[in-house]
Amino acid sequence: MPALNEDAIEQNLIELLINQGYHYFHRSSLVPNSDNPQRVELDSVVLENHFKSSLEKLNPDLPDTALMETYQQVLSLGS
């Protein structure tokens, strides 16, 4: 039986999500100097462009100021 470790769990979850229609990008393809830069810094947890567009899509009636305030609050949670 294969070892049950963090990598095995991660790979199984990735496969499960792909099978449900999610798109998967390896972290190396999302770094700032890649062909598809999605992270501001290597240690960025939030994909800011995706997060910002999702906020707008999920809350179309909120004014821009409320969206920006929410965006900033989420980004500052770890500070």
C-alpha positions in Angstrom: 0.0 0.0 0.0 1.4 3.5 -0.9 2.5 5.7 1.9 -0.1 8.2 3.2 1.7 11.5 3.4 1.0 15.1 2.5 2.0 14.7 -1.2 -0.2 11.6 -1.7 -3.2 13.5 -0.2 -2.4 16.6 -2.3 -2.1 14.6 -5.5 -5.4 12.7 -4.8 -7.2 15.9 -4.1 -5.8 17.6 -7.3 -7.0 14.6 -9.4 -10.4 14.7 -7.7 -10.8 18.4 -8.5 -9.7 18.0 -12.1 -12.2 15.2 -12.5 -14.9 17.6 -11.3 -14.0 20.2 -14.0 -11.5 22.5 -12.1 -8.4 23.8 -13.9 -5.1 22.9 -12.3 -1.9 24.9 -12.8 1.3 23.7 -11.1 2.7 26.4 -8.8 5.8 26.8 -11.0 3.6 28.1 -13.9 2.1 30.8 -11.7 5.2 32.5 -10.4 6.0 36.2 -11.3 8.5 35.5 -14.0 6.6 32.6 -15.7 4.6 32.6 -19.0 1.4 32.9 -16.9 2.3 35.1 -13.9 -0.5 35.0 -11.3 1.4 35.8 -8.1 2.8 39.1 -7.2 5.5 37.4 -5.0 6.6 33.8 -4.7 5.0 33.6 -1.3 1.7 35.2 -2.3 -1.2 33.0 -1.2 -4.1 34.9 -2.9 -4.2 35.0 -6.7 -5.1 38.7 -6.6 -6.5 39.1 -10.2 -8.7 36.1 -9.8 -9.9 37.1 -6.4 -10.7 40.6 -7.5 -12.7 39.5 -10.5 -14.5 36.9 -8.5 -15.5 39.5 -5.9 -17.0 41.6 -8.7 -18.7 38.7 -10.3 -20.3 37.4 -7.0 -21.3 40.9 -5.8 -22.4 42.9 -8.9 -24.5 45.3 -6.9 -21.8 46.4 -4.4 -20.2 49.7 -5.1 -16.5 49.7 -6.1 -15.5 51.2 -2.8 -17.0 48.3 -0.9 -15.4 45.7 -3.2 -12.0 47.4 -2.7 -12.4 47.5 1.0 -13.3 43.8 1.1 -10.4 43.0 -1.1 -8.0 44.9 1.1 -9.4 43.3 4.3 -8.9 39.8 2.9 -5.4 40.5 1.8 -4.5 41.9 5.2 -5.8 39.0 7.2 -2.3 37.5 7.6 -0.7 40.7 8.7 
